Amino acid sequence: MNRLYTYYPEFDENDYLLWRVFEESTKQIVAEFWFEDEAQEYCEFLENGGGFAGYTPTFVIKKTQSSNINDAFAAAFAE
């Protein structure tokens, strides 16, 4: 049986061990977890129809840079 999703361990840029969920058809990582059992459960969830049937759009998993709203708020009212 061909699986749509697999998971594997890999160190990130900060040398933290993460479990990455990989979508075979799009060749992209769709999720990351600290624990293997969470990655396994998520793979099973996706394999059983919880997702985009193996074709997750890139914009869904795109990471964005977020700012600290508390700092912006404090700066605005510091005057």
Wavefront OBJ file of the C-alpha trace (Angstrom):
o trace
v 0.000 0.000 0.000
v 1.366 3.389 -0.969
v 1.203 5.877 1.847
v 0.402 9.524 1.203
v 2.225 10.650 4.365
v 5.310 9.551 6.263
v 7.081 10.881 9.345
v 10.723 10.935 10.299
v 13.050 12.506 12.887
v 15.286 15.406 11.925
v 17.203 18.144 13.711
v 16.072 21.687 12.964
v 18.303 24.750 12.566
v 18.503 25.103 16.384
v 19.535 21.454 16.865
v 16.158 20.464 18.301
v 14.946 17.006 17.375
v 11.598 17.264 15.595
v 9.338 14.674 14.014
v 8.359 15.897 10.562
v 5.280 14.772 8.662
v 6.056 14.579 4.953
v 3.489 14.573 2.160
v 4.761 12.256 -0.577
v 2.835 13.671 -3.542
v 3.803 17.314 -3.005
v 7.230 16.621 -1.455
v 6.601 19.060 1.393
v 6.649 18.959 5.163
v 3.100 19.551 6.370
v 3.677 19.421 10.138
v 6.336 19.165 12.829
v 6.045 17.638 16.293
v 8.230 17.290 19.371
v 7.055 13.717 20.002
v 6.995 10.694 17.712
v 3.574 9.498 18.872
v 2.022 12.857 17.917
v 3.565 12.662 14.432
v 2.320 9.099 14.039
v -1.208 10.046 15.121
v -1.253 12.981 12.717
v -0.087 10.761 9.844
v -2.918 8.348 10.607
v -5.387 11.256 10.750
v -4.222 12.488 7.334
v -4.176 8.995 5.821
v -7.787 8.520 6.909
v -9.026 11.610 5.067
v -8.267 14.411 7.510
v -6.608 16.847 5.154
v -6.265 17.489 1.463
v -6.055 13.911 0.144
v -2.319 14.162 -0.361
v -2.296 17.578 -2.052
v -1.910 20.233 0.634
v -1.726 23.712 -0.948
v 1.546 25.490 -0.163
v -0.206 28.538 1.287
v -1.741 26.374 4.020
v 1.649 25.454 5.479
v 3.556 28.653 4.713
v 5.263 30.032 7.808
v 5.109 33.763 8.364
v 7.194 36.082 10.479
v 5.183 37.293 13.431
v 5.899 40.305 15.573
v 5.439 40.669 19.292
v 2.236 42.675 19.614
v 3.064 43.531 23.223
v 6.207 45.389 22.126
v 4.306 47.290 19.437
v 1.576 48.194 21.920
v 4.049 49.371 24.566
v 5.938 51.476 21.991
v 2.734 53.128 20.785
v 1.727 54.192 24.283
v 5.206 55.002 25.634
v 5.105 58.525 24.250
l 1 2 3 4 5 6 7 8 9 10 11 12 13 14 15 16 17 18 19 20 21 22 23 24 25 26 27 28 29 30 31 32 33 34 35 36 37 38 39 40 41 42 43 44 45 46 47 48 49 50 51 52 53 54 55 56 57 58 59 60 61 62 63 64 65 66 67 68 69 70 71 72 73 74 75 76 77 78 79
